[in-house]
Amino acid sequence: MAVPKKKTSKGKRNQRHAVWKAKAATAAQRAMSIGKSVLSGRAQGFVYPVADADDSED
């Protein structure tokens, strides 16, 4: 089992935690931006399903 050789300092631990939190904030901001573009109809960078009124499959 892997064991660290020395104790990690509080500063390094806090820095790693801050980077992790910043990644989450960036992902949330990107998701919000994509959601807004989909709702406004200006989305161009990805494919998403559009609900069509094609109920004539019977």
C-alpha positions as CSV (number, residue, x, y, z in Angstrom):
1,M,0.0,0.0,0.0
2,A,1.3,3.5,-0.9
3,V,2.4,5.6,2.1
4,P,3.6,9.2,1.8
5,K,7.2,9.7,2.9
6,K,6.8,13.0,4.7
7,K,3.9,15.0,6.1
8,T,2.2,17.3,3.7
9,S,2.3,20.9,4.9
10,K,-0.9,22.8,5.5
11,G,-0.1,25.3,2.8
12,K,0.3,22.6,0.2
13,R,-2.9,20.9,1.3
14,N,-4.9,24.1,1.2
15,Q,-3.5,25.0,-2.2
16,R,-4.5,21.6,-3.6
17,H,-8.0,22.0,-2.0
18,A,-8.3,25.5,-3.6
19,V,-7.4,24.2,-7.0
20,W,-10.0,21.4,-6.7
21,K,-12.7,24.0,-5.7
22,A,-11.7,26.3,-8.6
23,K,-12.1,23.4,-11.1
24,A,-15.6,22.8,-9.7
25,A,-16.5,26.5,-10.0
26,T,-15.2,26.6,-13.6
27,A,-17.2,23.5,-14.6
28,A,-20.3,25.0,-13.0
29,Q,-19.8,28.3,-14.9
30,R,-19.3,26.4,-18.2
31,A,-22.5,24.3,-17.6
32,M,-24.5,27.4,-16.9
33,S,-23.2,29.1,-20.0
34,I,-24.1,26.1,-22.2
35,G,-27.6,25.9,-20.6
36,K,-28.2,29.6,-21.3
37,S,-27.1,29.2,-24.9
38,V,-29.4,26.2,-25.4
39,L,-32.4,28.1,-24.0
40,S,-31.7,31.2,-26.1
41,G,-31.2,29.1,-29.3
42,R,-27.7,30.3,-30.0
43,A,-25.9,27.0,-29.3
44,Q,-23.6,25.9,-32.1
45,G,-20.7,23.9,-30.5
46,F,-22.5,20.7,-29.7
47,V,-25.5,18.5,-30.6
48,Y,-28.5,18.2,-28.4
49,P,-31.9,16.6,-29.0
50,V,-34.7,18.8,-30.1
51,A,-38.3,17.7,-29.3
52,D,-40.2,17.6,-32.6
53,A,-43.9,17.1,-32.9
54,D,-43.5,13.8,-34.9
55,D,-46.3,11.8,-33.3
56,S,-47.3,10.2,-36.6
57,E,-45.3,7.0,-36.1
58,D,-48.5,4.8,-35.6
